[in-house]
Amino acid sequence: MYKIGIDLGSSYTKGVLIDDNHKIVDYYLTRTGFDFQKAANKIIDKFSPNNKILFPVYTCGYGRDELKIPFVANSEIMALSKAVFAIYKKKCSVIDIGGQDTKYIKINDLGQVDKFKMNRKCAAGTGSFIEELAFRMDVSPLEFSNYAKQATEEVRINSYCTVFAISEIIGMVKKGATLPNIIMGIYNSVIARSIELSPIEDFLVLTGGIPANHSFMIKLFQKKFVNCESPENSQFLAAWGCVLLNS
């Protein structure tokens, strides 16, 4: 028998298949769209043909209460913290960079959440900030890391708002700024918005879709915080944590 954890995010829905030993044996990601049930069905349909599924499913995220099938809803903060502590088993700070928000979580040495903050300044410091700018520059988000590696100098993007950031970038292009330098500036802007949520005083764990898909951003974080890691497939941790909370 297998359990399913589903993180119904605003941009993407992430699902994991969990065995009796609470290990992830499979995972799947799909765009959420406008129908949370449809997104959840895609996860279930992916896992169910070859596996016997034990219901209810365990959910978190924006759409955690919107399903029409048996489910148990969980706090995304609690689920993510549970999963991170299961991996590292020590106190740490977590920065989770998602599509619509960035979260800071402080976990104590018992695995409990001591502190939590969320970025509420428009799209700054979130995945949608990167995706929108990538679209406007006609660059795939997955190409960002490769371009950033070619940067020769650091440009500063000050705008919190995506619309104003685009205007700012257009001005930089007119002045001769290169694409690699601009993308490095975008990365540094996201990092700045993330770490201003709270001082980082201990081991830092990066999670979410942005660190998972932008490897060079992880390296930039590690230049600022030597004691910093990002688990593989970190965007699936909250979905896994949903199951761990109910095991």
DOMI-955764 format. One record per residue: residue number from 0; residue in three letters; x, y, z of N, C-alpha, C in turn. Coordinates in steps of 0.1 Angstrom, whole numbers, m for minus. Atoms other than C-alpha are relative to their C-alpha. Example, Ala and Ser with C-alpha at 12.3 -4.5 7.8 and 13.67 -1.06 7.14 Angstrom:
2
> 0, ALA, 9, m12, 0, 123, m45, 78, 9, 12, 0 .
> 1, SER, m9, m11, 0, 137, m11, 71, m8, 11, 8 .
% end
This chain:
247
> 0, MET, 8, m12, 0, 0, 0, 0, 9, 13, 0 .
> 1, TYR, m7, m13, 1, 12, 35, m9, m9, 12, 4 .
> 2, LYS, 7, m12, m3, 3, 69, 3, 4, 11, m9 .
> 3, ILE, m3, m11, 10, 1, 101, m18, 0, 13, 8 .
> 4, GLY, m1, m14, m5, 12, 136, m7, m1, 10, m11 .
> 5, ILE, 2, m9, 11, 1, 165, m28, 1, 15, 5 .
> 6, ASP, m2, m14, m3, 13, 201, m26, m6, 8, m11 .
> 7, LEU, 8, m7, 10, m13, 222, m45, 4, 14, 0 .
> 8, GLY, m4, m13, 0, 6, 253, m52, m7, 9, m10 .
> 9, SER, 7, m9, 9, m5, 284, m71, 4, m1, m14 .
> 10, SER, m5, 2, 14, 17, 277, m101, 1, m15, m4 .
> 11, TYR, m1, 14, 3, 25, 240, m99, m5, m8, 12 .
> 12, THR, 4, 10, m10, 11, 210, m81, 11, m11, 0 .
> 13, LYS, m11, 10, m1, 37, 185, m68, m6, m12, 8 .
> 14, GLY, 5, 12, m7, 29, 149, m58, 11, m10, 2 .
> 15, VAL, m10, 10, m3, 49, 122, m42, m7, m13, 4 .
> 16, LEU, 5, 14, m3, 43, 84, m38, 8, m5, 11 .
> 17, ILE, m8, 3, m12, 53, 72, m3, m2, m15, 3 .
> 18, ASP, 1, 14, m4, 60, 36, 7, m2, m2, 15 .
> 19, ASP, 2, 3, m14, 55, 19, 41, 11, 4, 9 .
> 20, ASN, m11, m5, m8, 89, 31, 52, 2, 15, m1 .
> 21, HIS, 1, m14, 0, 79, 67, 46, 11, 6, m10 .
> 22, LYS, m9, m4, 10, 103, 69, 16, m7, 4, m13 .
> 23, ILE, 6, m4, 13, 96, 87, m17, 5, m10, m10 .
> 24, VAL, m3, 10, 10, 94, 61, m44, m3, 5, m14 .
> 25, ASP, 2, m7, 13, 81, 84, m72, m5, 14, 3 .
> 26, TYR, 5, m14, m1, 72, 120, m78, m4, 5, m13 .
> 27, TYR, 5, m6, 13, 54, 141, m104, m4, 14, 2 .
> 28, LEU, 3, m14, m1, 49, 177, m111, m9, 4, m12 .
> 29, THR, 8, m5, 11, 22, 194, m132, m5, 14, 3 .
> 30, ARG, 5, m13, m2, 9, 229, m137, m14, 0, 7 .
> 31, THR, 12, 1, m7, m19, 237, m114, m12, 5, m8 .
> 32, GLY, 11, m5, 8, m41, 258, m137, m10, 6, 9 .
> 33, PHE, 11, m6, m8, m75, 269, m125, m8, m11, 8 .
> 34, ASP, 8, 11, m6, m88, 235, m113, 9, m9, 9 .
> 35, PHE, m9, 7, m9, m71, 221, m82, m3, m15, 0 .
> 36, GLN, 4, 14, 1, m91, 188, m85, 6, m7, m12 .
> 37, LYS, m6, 6, 12, m79, 183, m120, 15, m2, 1 .
> 38, ALA, m15, 2, m2, m43, 189, m110, 3, m12, 9 .
> 39, ALA, m1, 12, m9, m47, 164, m81, m2, m13, m7 .
> 40, ASN, 3, 12, 8, m62, 139, m105, 12, m4, m8 .
> 41, LYS, m11, 3, 8, m32, 141, m127, 11, m7, 8 .
> 42, ILE, m9, 6, m9, m10, 132, m97, m4, m15, 3 .
> 43, ILE, 5, 13, m4, m32, 103, m87, 0, m10, m12 .
> 44, ASP, 0, 8, 12, m36, 90, m123, 14, m4, m4 .
> 45, LYS, m14, 4, 3, 2, 90, m126, 5, m11, 9 .
> 46, PHE, m5, 10, m10, 7, 69, m95, m8, m13, 1 .
> 47, SER, 9, 11, m4, m23, 46, m93, 0, m12, m10 .
> 48, PRO, 0, 12, 8, m20, 23, m124, 8, m12, 5 .
> 49, ASN, m9, 11, m4, 8, 2, m110, 2, m1, 15 .
> 50, ASN, m2, 0, m14, 4, 9, m73, m14, 0, 7 .
> 51, LYS, 12, 0, m8, m23, 2, m47, 1, 12, 10 .
> 52, ILE, 0, m13, m7, m31, 36, m32, m9, m1, 12 .
> 53, LEU, 8, m1, m12, m43, 41, 4, m5, 14, 1 .
> 54, PHE, 6, m13, m1, m67, 70, 7, m4, 2, 15 .
> 55, PRO, 0, m12, 8, m71, 97, 19, 14, 4, m5 .
> 56, VAL, m12, m6, 4, m45, 117, 1, 3, 11, 10 .
> 57, TYR, m4, m10, m10, m25, 142, 22, 4, 13, m8 .
> 58, THR, m2, m12, 8, m25, 178, 10, 5, 12, 7 .
> 59, CYS, m4, m14, m6, m10, 213, 16, 0, 9, m12 .
> 60, GLY, 0, m10, 10, m7, 245, m4, m13, 7, m2 .
> 61, TYR, 12, m9, 2, m32, 270, m18, m13, m8, m2 .
> 62, GLY, 12, 7, 4, m56, 243, m30, m2, m12, 9 .
> 63, ARG, 0, 12, m9, m53, 219, 0, m14, m4, 4 .
> 64, ASP, 13, 3, m4, m90, 222, 9, m10, m1, m11 .
> 65, GLU, 9, m1, 11, m104, 222, m26, m3, m13, m7 .
> 66, LEU, 1, 12, 7, m105, 185, m35, m14, m6, 3 .
> 67, LYS, 13, 7, m2, m137, 163, m39, 2, m14, 2 .
> 68, ILE, m4, 14, m4, m119, 131, m29, 4, 0, 14 .
> 69, PRO, m4, 0, m14, m110, 119, 6, 14, 6, 1 .
> 70, PHE, m13, m6, m2, m81, 141, 18, 1, 5, 15 .
> 71, VAL, m4, m6, m12, m64, 154, 49, 9, 12, m2 .
> 72, ALA, m7, m12, 3, m53, 190, 47, 10, 3, 11 .
> 73, ASN, m11, m3, m9, m21, 202, 63, 6, 14, m3 .
> 74, SER, m7, m12, 2, m2, 234, 69, 12, m2, m8 .
> 75, GLU, m12, 1, 8, 24, 239, 42, 13, 2, 8 .
> 76, ILE, m12, m3, m8, 48, 254, 68, 4, m12, 9 .
> 77, MET, m2, 12, m8, 44, 224, 91, 5, m12, m8 .
> 78, ALA, m4, 11, 8, 47, 199, 63, 15, 2, m5 .
> 79, LEU, m14, m2, 5, 79, 215, 48, 10, m1, 12 .
> 80, SER, m9, 1, m12, 95, 218, 83, 2, m15, 4 .
> 81, LYS, m1, 14, m4, 87, 182, 90, 10, m8, m10 .
> 82, ALA, m9, 6, 10, 104, 171, 58, 15, 4, 1 .
> 83, VAL, m14, m5, m1, 135, 193, 62, 6, m6, 12 .
> 84, PHE, m6, 6, m13, 140, 181, 98, 2, m15, m2 .
> 85, ALA, m2, 14, 3, 136, 145, 86, 13, m3, m7 .
> 86, ILE, m12, 2, 7, 165, 150, 63, 13, 4, 8 .
> 87, TYR, m12, m5, m6, 189, 171, 84, 1, m2, 15 .
> 88, LYS, 0, 4, m14, 178, 163, 120, 7, 10, 9 .
> 89, LYS, m6, m10, m8, 190, 196, 134, m7, 13, m3 .
> 90, LYS, 7, m13, 1, 179, 232, 139, 6, 7, m13 .
> 91, CYS, m4, m6, 13, 181, 253, 107, m10, 11, m3 .
> 92, SER, 9, m10, 7, 166, 282, 87, m3, m6, m13 .
> 93, VAL, 5, 5, 13, 146, 274, 56, m4, 12, m8 .
> 94, ILE, 5, m10, 9, 141, 298, 27, m7, m8, m12 .
> 95, ASP, 7, 7, 10, 114, 284, 4, m5, 10, m11 .
> 96, ILE, 4, m9, 11, 111, 302, m30, m9, m7, m9 .
> 97, GLY, 10, 5, 8, 79, 294, m47, m5, 9, m11 .
> 98, GLY, 5, m8, 11, 58, 307, m76, m5, 13, 4 .
> 99, GLN, 7, m12, m4, 38, 333, m57, 5, 6, 13 .
> 100, ASP, m5, m5, m12, 56, 337, m24, 14, m6, 4 .
> 101, THR, m13, 5, m6, 89, 333, m5, m2, m1, 15 .
> 102, LYS, 2, 2, m14, 88, 318, 30, 13, m1, 7 .
> 103, TYR, m11, 3, m9, 113, 319, 58, m5, m7, 12 .
> 104, ILE, 4, 8, m11, 110, 293, 85, 13, m3, 9 .
> 105, LYS, m11, 4, m9, 132, 288, 116, m5, m12, 8 .
> 106, ILE, 3, 13, m6, 132, 252, 129, 10, m2, 12 .
> 107, ASN, m9, 2, m12, 145, 244, 164, 6, m14, 0 .
> 108, ASP, m6, 13, m1, 165, 214, 175, m9, m12, 3 .
> 109, LEU, 10, 10, m2, 133, 195, 182, m9, m2, m12 .
> 110, GLY, 7, 1, 12, 120, 200, 147, m13, 9, 0 .
> 111, GLN, 12, m9, m1, 94, 226, 158, 3, 13, m7 .
> 112, VAL, m1, m13, 6, 87, 258, 140, 1, 11, 10 .
> 113, ASP, m1, m11, m10, 100, 287, 161, m4, 14, m6 .
> 114, LYS, 2, m13, 7, 95, 315, 135, m4, m2, m14 .
> 115, PHE, 5, 1, 14, 78, 321, 102, m3, 14, m6 .
> 116, LYS, 3, m13, 7, 77, 350, 77, m3, m3, m14 .
> 117, MET, 2, 2, 14, 64, 354, 42, 2, 13, m7 .
> 118, ASN, m2, m12, 9, 74, 378, 14, m14, 5, m5 .
> 119, ARG, 12, m6, 5, 44, 401, 7, 2, 12, m8 .
> 120, LYS, m3, m12, 8, 61, 427, m14, m1, m3, m15 .
> 121, CYS, 2, 3, 14, 45, 421, m48, 7, m13, m4 .
> 122, ALA, m6, 13, 5, 63, 394, m69, 15, m1, 3 .
> 123, ALA, m14, 0, m3, 98, 403, m57, 4, m11, 8 .
> 124, GLY, m5, 11, m8, 118, 374, m45, m8, m13, m3 .
> 125, THR, 8, 12, 3, 94, 348, m61, 3, m6, m14 .
> 126, GLY, m2, 6, 13, 93, 324, m90, m7, 8, m11 .
> 127, SER, 7, m7, 11, 68, 345, m109, 8, 12, m5 .
> 128, PHE, m9, m11, 3, 93, 374, m108, 10, m5, m11 .
> 129, ILE, m9, 6, 10, 118, 352, m127, m7, m4, m12 .
> 130, GLU, 7, 5, 12, 93, 336, m150, m5, 12, m9 .
> 131, GLU, 5, m11, 8, 78, 369, m161, 11, 8, m7 .
> 132, LEU, m12, m6, 6, 112, 385, m167, 6, m8, m11 .
> 133, ALA, m5, 9, 10, 123, 354, m186, m8, 1, m12 .
> 134, PHE, 9, m1, 11, 93, 356, m208, 2, 13, m8 .
> 135, ARG, m2, m13, 6, 99, 393, m215, 13, 1, m8 .
> 136, MET, m13, 0, 6, 135, 387, m224, 2, m12, m10 .
> 137, ASP, 0, 12, 10, 126, 355, m245, 12, m9, 4 .
> 138, VAL, m10, 9, m5, 149, 334, m223, m7, m11, 8 .
> 139, SER, 6, 11, m8, 138, 300, m209, 5, 1, 15 .
> 140, PRO, m5, 0, m14, 140, 300, m170, 11, m10, 2 .
> 141, LEU, m11, 10, m1, 161, 269, m174, 13, 4, m5 .
> 142, GLU, m13, m6, 6, 187, 289, m194, 6, 10, 9 .
> 143, PHE, m5, m11, m8, 191, 314, m166, 13, m3, 6 .
> 144, SER, m12, 3, m6, 218, 296, m148, 12, 0, m9 .
> 145, ASN, m11, m1, 10, 239, 292, m179, 4, 14, m4 .
> 146, TYR, m3, m14, 3, 236, 329, m187, 7, 6, 12 .
> 147, ALA, m6, m6, m11, 244, 339, m152, 15, m3, 2 .
> 148, LYS, m14, 5, m1, 277, 319, m153, 9, 9, m8 .
> 149, GLN, m8, m8, 10, 288, 342, m181, 1, 15, 5 .
> 150, ALA, 0, m14, m4, 283, 374, m161, 14, 5, 3 .
> 151, THR, m14, m6, m3, 313, 398, m159, m1, 11, 10 .
> 152, GLU, 1, m10, m11, 299, 424, m135, m15, m1, 5 .
> 153, GLU, 12, 1, m7, 270, 428, m112, m8, 13, m2 .
> 154, VAL, 9, m12, 1, 240, 451, m120, m10, m1, 11 .
> 155, ARG, 9, 0, m11, 215, 461, m94, m14, 3, m5 .
> 156, ILE, 14, m2, 3, 177, 458, m99, m7, 3, 13 .
> 157, ASN, 5, m5, m13, 160, 479, m73, m15, m2, 1 .
> 158, SER, 14, 1, 0, 123, 474, m83, m6, m12, 7 .
> 159, TYR, 7, 12, m5, 100, 452, m62, m10, m5, m10 .
> 160, CYS, 11, 4, 10, 73, 452, m89, 6, m5, m13 .
> 161, THR, m5, 5, 13, 78, 431, m120, m1, 10, m11 .
> 162, VAL, 2, m10, 10, 64, 458, m142, 11, 11, 0 .
> 163, PHE, m11, m10, m1, 89, 484, m129, 13, m6, m3 .
> 164, ALA, m13, 6, 2, 117, 459, m130, 2, m2, m15 .
> 165, ILE, m1, 0, 14, 110, 454, m167, 5, 13, m6 .
> 166, SER, m4, m13, 4, 113, 491, m173, 14, 3, 4 .
> 167, GLU, m14, m2, m4, 145, 492, m153, 9, m8, m9 .
> 168, ILE, m8, 9, 9, 159, 463, m174, 2, 6, m14 .
> 169, ILE, m1, m7, 14, 150, 481, m207, 10, 11, 1 .
> 170, GLY, m9, m11, m2, 169, 511, m194, 15, m5, 0 .
> 171, MET, m13, 5, 0, 199, 489, m187, 5, m5, m14 .
> 172, VAL, m3, 4, 14, 198, 474, m222, 4, 12, m9 .
> 173, LYS, m3, m12, 8, 198, 509, m237, 14, 5, 3 .
> 174, LYS, m13, m4, m4, 229, 516, m217, 11, m10, m3 .
> 175, GLY, m10, 10, 4, 247, 485, m230, 2, m12, 9 .
> 176, ALA, m2, 11, m9, 242, 460, m202, m3, m13, m8 .
> 177, THR, 1, 13, 7, 246, 424, m214, m10, m9, 7 .
> 178, LEU, 10, 9, m6, 221, 396, m209, 5, m8, 12 .
> 179, PRO, m5, 7, m12, 243, 376, m186, 1, 9, 13 .
> 180, ASN, m1, m9, m12, 249, 406, m163, m14, 4, 5 .
> 181, ILE, 13, m3, m4, 212, 414, m163, m6, m12, 8 .
> 182, ILE, 5, 12, m7, 203, 378, m153, 6, m1, 13 .
> 183, MET, m7, 0, m13, 229, 379, m126, m7, 10, 10 .
> 184, GLY, 7, m10, m8, 212, 411, m114, m14, m5, 5 .
> 185, ILE, 13, 6, m3, 178, 393, m114, 2, m10, 12 .
> 186, TYR, m3, 10, m11, 192, 364, m93, 3, 7, 13 .
> 187, ASN, m4, m7, m12, 208, 388, m68, m12, 8, 6 .
> 188, SER, 12, m7, m6, 175, 407, m65, m9, m10, 7 .
> 189, VAL, 8, 10, m6, 156, 375, m57, 6, m4, 14 .
> 190, ILE, m7, 4, m13, 183, 366, m31, m2, 11, 10 .
> 191, ALA, 1, m11, m10, 182, 400, m15, m14, 1, 6 .
> 192, ARG, 13, 0, m5, 144, 399, m12, m3, m11, 10 .
> 193, SER, 2, 11, m8, 146, 365, 3, 6, 1, 14 .
> 194, ILE, m7, 0, m13, 172, 371, 30, m4, 12, 8 .
> 195, GLU, 4, m12, m8, 157, 404, 41, m12, m4, 9 .
> 196, LEU, 11, 4, m8, 128, 384, 56, 5, m2, 15 .
> 197, SER, m5, 2, m13, 150, 375, 86, 15, m2, 0 .
> 198, PRO, m15, 3, m1, 187, 374, 97, 2, m16, 0 .
> 199, ILE, m3, 15, 0, 202, 339, 89, 12, m2, 9 .
> 200, GLU, m10, 2, m10, 221, 328, 119, 5, m14, 2 .
> 201, ASP, m4, 14, m1, 225, 291, 114, 0, m7, m13 .
> 202, PHE, 0, 8, 13, 224, 263, 88, m12, 4, m8 .
> 203, LEU, 11, m5, 9, 204, 274, 58, m3, m11, m10 .
> 204, VAL, 5, 9, 10, 183, 251, 37, m9, 7, m10 .
> 205, LEU, 8, m7, 11, 169, 263, 3, m9, m11, m6 .
> 206, THR, 9, 9, 5, 138, 247, m9, m9, 7, m11 .
> 207, GLY, 9, m6, 9, 111, 252, m36, 4, m2, m14 .
> 208, GLY, m2, 2, 14, 109, 252, m74, 12, 8, m5 .
> 209, ILE, m11, m9, 5, 134, 281, m79, 13, m6, 3 .
> 210, PRO, m13, 7, m2, 164, 265, m62, 1, m13, m7 .
> 211, ALA, m1, 13, 7, 155, 232, m77, 3, 1, m15 .
> 212, ASN, m2, m2, 15, 156, 246, m113, 10, 11, m3 .
> 213, HIS, m10, m11, 3, 182, 274, m109, 13, m3, 8 .
> 214, SER, m11, 4, m8, 214, 257, m97, 10, 11, 3 .
> 215, PHE, m10, m11, m2, 235, 288, m101, m4, 9, 11 .
> 216, MET, 5, m8, m11, 213, 306, m77, 4, m6, 14 .
> 217, ILE, m5, 7, m13, 222, 280, m50, 15, 4, 2 .
> 218, LYS, m14, m4, m2, 259, 288, m56, 1, 14, 5 .
> 219, LEU, 0, m14, m5, 252, 325, m51, m4, 1, 15 .
> 220, PHE, 3, 0, m14, 235, 318, m18, 11, m6, 8 .
> 221, GLN, m11, 6, m7, 264, 296, m8, 12, 10, 1 .
> 222, LYS, m11, m10, m2, 288, 325, m14, m3, 9, 12 .
> 223, LYS, 4, m8, m11, 268, 345, 12, m1, m8, 13 .
> 224, PHE, 2, 8, m11, 262, 316, 35, 7, m13, m2 .
> 225, VAL, m8, 12, 2, 289, 289, 36, m7, m12, 4 .
> 226, ASN, 7, 12, m6, 267, 266, 57, m14, 0, m6 .
> 227, CYS, 12, m1, 7, 240, 263, 31, m1, m12, m10 .
> 228, GLU, 3, 12, 9, 224, 233, 12, m14, 1, m6 .
> 229, SER, 13, 1, 6, 195, 226, m11, m2, m15, m3 .
> 230, PRO, 2, 14, 3, 182, 190, m11, m5, m2, m15 .
> 231, GLU, 4, 3, 13, 176, 173, m44, m15, m1, m1 .
> 232, ASN, 14, 0, 2, 141, 177, m58, m8, 7, 12 .
> 233, SER, 5, m6, m12, 134, 202, m30, m14, 5, m1 .
> 234, GLN, 14, m5, 1, 101, 214, m45, m10, m11, 4 .
> 235, PHE, 9, 11, m5, 86, 180, m34, 0, m2, 15 .
> 236, LEU, m1, 2, m14, 95, 183, 2, m13, 2, 8 .
> 237, ALA, 12, m2, m7, 62, 198, 14, m10, m11, m2 .
> 238, ALA, 9, 11, 3, 42, 171, m3, 4, m13, 8 .
> 239, TRP, m5, 11, m8, 64, 145, 14, m4, 2, 15 .
> 240, GLY, 3, m4, m14, 60, 163, 47, m15, m2, 4 .
> 241, CYS, 14, 3, m2, 22, 160, 44, m3, m14, 5 .
> 242, VAL, 1, 15, m4, 25, 122, 47, 7, m2, 13 .
> 243, LEU, m7, 2, m12, 51, 124, 74, m8, 5, 12 .
> 244, LEU, 8, m5, m11, 28, 145, 96, m11, m9, 4 .
> 245, ASN, 12, 8, m3, 1, 119, 94, 4, m15, 1 .
> 246, SER, m5, 13, 0, 23, 88, 98, 3, m4, 15 .
% end
